[in-house]
Amino acid sequence: MDLLGLSLRWPLVGAPMGAGPSTPALAAAVSGAGGLGFLAGAYLSAEALAHEISETRRLGASSFGVNL
């Protein structure tokens, strides 16, 4: 499935849940399974969000979103 230029296997989104539940590991797992993982960034500082994004990429997610 090509959604907005993203090659997704499944039309699933891992919802960005602020204040804890959304982690780089969860976003990477959803993306790795063929959906679109999301990070929640509204409650994070710029430095913390940059770290979460780097960690998500390190875990192998090539496509994921960030909710602000």
C-alpha positions in Angstrom: 0.0 0.0 0.0 1.4 3.4 -1.0 0.1 6.0 1.4 1.6 9.5 0.9 4.7 7.9 -0.6 5.2 5.5 2.3 5.3 1.8 1.4 3.2 0.2 4.1 2.4 -3.4 4.3 -0.7 -2.8 6.4 -2.9 0.3 6.8 -2.1 0.5 10.5 -0.9 3.4 12.6 0.7 3.0 16.0 -0.9 6.0 17.8 1.3 8.6 19.4 0.4 8.4 23.1 2.0 11.2 25.2 3.5 10.9 28.6 5.0 7.4 28.4 3.3 4.7 26.3 4.9 5.7 23.0 8.5 4.6 22.9 11.1 4.3 20.2 10.9 0.5 20.6 7.1 0.5 20.0 7.3 2.9 17.0 10.1 0.8 15.5 8.2 -2.5 16.1 5.0 -1.1 14.4 7.1 0.2 11.5 9.0 -3.1 11.2 5.8 -5.0 11.1 4.6 -3.1 8.1 2.5 -0.3 9.7 3.4 3.3 10.6 4.8 3.8 14.1 4.6 7.2 15.8 6.5 8.9 18.5 4.7 11.4 20.9 6.8 14.5 21.2 4.5 17.1 22.7 5.8 16.6 26.3 9.5 16.3 25.3 12.2 18.9 25.1 13.9 19.3 21.8 16.9 17.4 23.0 14.8 14.5 24.3 12.8 14.3 21.1 16.1 14.2 19.1 17.2 11.3 21.2 13.9 9.5 20.7 14.1 10.0 16.9 17.7 8.8 16.8 16.8 5.7 18.9 13.9 4.9 16.7 16.2 5.0 13.6 18.8 2.9 15.4 16.2 0.3 16.1 15.7 0.0 12.3 12.6 2.0 11.6 12.9 3.7 8.2 9.4 5.3 8.2 7.8 6.6 11.3 6.0 9.8 12.4 6.4 12.3 15.2 3.3 13.9 16.7 3.8 17.4 18.2 
